Amino acid sequence: MSAQPTKGRVLHGWDPEDSRSWDSATAWKTLIISTFSLIIGFSTWYIVSAVAPLLQGIGFDLSAGQLYWLTAIPGLACGLFRLLFMFLPPIIGTRRLVTLSSLLFIIPMVGWFFAVQNTSTPFWWLLVLSFLCGIGGGVFSGYMPSTGYFFPKRLSGTALGLQAGIGNFGMSLIQFLGPWVMGFGLLGIGFIAPQTSRDGSELFVHNAAIVLVPWAVIAAILAWTLLYDVPIKANIREQIDIFGNKNTWILTVVYLMSFGAFSGFAAQFGLLINNLYGATSPFADTHPAASLPSGATYAFLGPLIGAGVRALWGPLCDRFGGAIWTFIGCVGMTLSTIWASFYLSPTDPSQFSGFLTAMLVMFFFTGLANAGTFKQMPMILPKRQAGGVIGWTGAIGAFGPFIVGVLLSAMSVTAFWWGCIVFFIISTALVWIYYARPHAPFPG
């Protein structure tokens, strides 16, 4: 490799498209460390979705609307933070970006750690902490373009699919790990009194917020000591020329469908289950609580499936192109969302299995669509613009939890659902017309 670290930890002469000036070991090391940090970031983003279904049970006086808002605000914040982070890779470099971001994750973790221990914590402060959780998802729009600097186009689908997919596991990780670690005192902080639920059981809800803090510190140390920067420089004015490319706007709509729906439904999945079939549903008055599903038990499944598919489909996108998988994913999302609509006004709790199955199928197809779109961007767009578009579309898609949460608090679930279906149909048509049909103007 002719590209060597000089002037600190900057790689000069780095060109992924030229095998003589590209080092795969450096590229994959960058991917691994930044993805490790991204997992923790996505876990931070979804802390609220893990603890919100339990807040009423441990004594917080919050309405269903307030709970929807708590889980929606991280989506709003994440989208705003992504609009900032998308400009940072060519300004501060990969090494500083990953290091500083990993340390920022600790702020909302510690905040929620203390907040859930006091049921008199005001709602406005819970909203502030929810907003800060958006930092964890916001870094995505910095990490992904940054990783793109290190890989050739022929491997872009695999690299970006792995980073996004495995990073998305953080959403499922905190929703799975959270309920588990809430059941006992963690080593070293077991002296902190647990919260008492309404049925008299003890829950260490604060554990879900603090369990990943040591790992965030480790991620920062690894990034600072092992990562390099690529001397790609562009100021903000040079980066905003992406908005003159119509593909930027089309792919934004498509990614709002694929990742927006993935992240939005993932954030609200636990509350939807509770409100339609569980403890806060009409069935709560006529059925024993133990016989009803708990949102906290099932919430992790959707993001787990979607993230796994996104990671696994990267190599297939490299082989067959991203457009066809984006189209298949969009069609599958539309049909499965229609399927799920038949279970929104249940007459018996046994219908939950049908709702759960339809939703998990929908999450499966979000993985295909997300993997496909991120393969398309480096293929369709010029290299410098591709990074900006990845950051921009990631930012808009991250508003998914906010959009879904606000709409669910403002209208009936059925009206919201059919609005999604109409939007999905429009987005799917755009993919077919511009990218996936024979002789499409922008195949990729």
Secondary structure, 3 states (H helix, E strand, C coil): CCCEEECCCEEECCCCCCHHHCCHHHHHHHHHHHHHHHHHHHHHHCHHHHHHHHHHHHCCCCCHHHHHHHHHHHHHHHHHHHHHHCCCHHHHCHHHHHHHHHHHCHHHHHHHHHHCCCCCCCHHHHHHHHHHHHHHHHCHHHHHHHHHCCCCHHHHHHHHHHHHHHHHHHHHHHHHHHHHHCCCCCCCCCCCCCEECCCCCEECCCHHHHCCHHHHHHHHHHHHHHCCECCCCCCHHHHHHHHHCHHHHHHHHHHHHHHHHHHHHHHHHHHHHHHHCCCCCHHHHCCCHHHCCCHHHHCCHHHHHHHHHHHHCHHHHHHHCHHHHHHHHHHHHHHHHHHHHCCCCCCCHHHHHHHHHHHHHHHHHHHHHHHHHHHHHHHHCCHHHHHHHHHHHHHHHCCHHHHHHHHHHHCCHHHHHHHHHHHHHHHHHHHHHHHHCCCCCCCC
